[in-house]
């Protein structure tokens, strides 16, 4: 089996590749993997193993139709993580988000169709649904995005749907809640706060800290994505939830305790424009149809994540030096 993974030098994509190569994903033992990544600031070569008989790494743009036309033939499946994913960056400049997330997805779908690729998993985010005061979204919920990032991901979802309905391309879409774990870029809430606290700094918390998110360990997300690839239905959408919702303030307090700090380390900053108050997904469908459920409890996964950053300052310190502040304090992590 040959699998092309786009955006595979980013946080989630690289984790998926490492799991594929390690044999951690049932049914993919011995799979050959092609990584396609533009290696922007969010794509890190240090996230990936060395090339070998089962791994080929290609530097390139998912919007490059000629590159994709030469690369895709011979692949059995595509898992599409490539995306711009940082909400604050999208507010400051939406063009790159629309180009990569919408045009890049359309270019990839067209190339997959032309190459006769058997299956495509398009990895999206719960942020396409907007904000929900109570209850939880199921997959039939209308898309109602509020940030330029979320709008670009909603657009990419609709492009994927169009290729499934119009052309019969076997596309399955996943929409996940917020991810966390090792190798996540320190512009996102959890690694941003961990690395700041490890250096004795303060953590910028938006608004009143009451924004609610579900947190999904990257191990669980990658298992869900692969389960959809292996057994999902063509043209279907699958929500991937993380469990009970948690406020950003509650997450911050957990991190303060794990890092040996107190609440004087919190820097309260003005809320950002269009900040969604609450996300919650109903993931009954993927549990019922595909037998998937998350395995990593949040407190356990968070402690493991703090330990990883504490043990790997050589990985994250160079990335923090190039990061702006305040960074996204409630970012979705649907693709990178």
C-alpha angles and dihedrals in degrees: 000000000000119000126188112207116194121204086019097151091063128089103275098026093054091047089053091050093050090050091049093052094044094055092244094130114072116236094021098082108139094011117155114229132206115196118207116188136147090214096227118164089291095050112079124187088206088067092068135069121244117280116265143145091307100036130062120176119205123186108213150116121268086217091062104102095185092052092049092047089059096039106045103059111101095027119120096200144009126213107196114207098142110123146121102251114171113109098203092051090051091054090053094046124001100179097086090048094053092044097049101032101040106023092035091053092048091049091049094047091050092050093047090051092049092047094049094239108182101217138013126190112199110201114213139160141251088239090083088075094060119218128331124200096202140354122027138276120249123198093271093062113119114249112255108167121183107189128057088245093053091045091053091050091048088052091051090050090054092048089053090048091050092054089050095048100036102035103023093240110164100242124162120188127209124196113195136188122238113313129213137173142098122335094026113146111255093239089081123085104256100041091037091056095040094051093044091052093046088057092048094253135130130261123234110227119189123233115324094335090244098121109123125220137167113233121217123188111234090237090061094044092052091049089052093049091050092047089055090049092050102039111005123117123254114258094014131127121220124195115215111201132189101212131253119013121255129195119239088241091056090050090049092052091051090052093047090054094047091049096044096247134124134221093276084080091068115101109197110215131184114274116260124247115276094004107177111231102210140007124191129162130198104223096180091119098060091042094049100039102034104024093239127149132159114260105189114084111222097239092049093046092047092052091049090049093052089049091051093053091046089054097044110049090141089067099048106031095073089050094051091053089064097043125105126224140268092028127192109301096190105027122165114229106204100140118009 
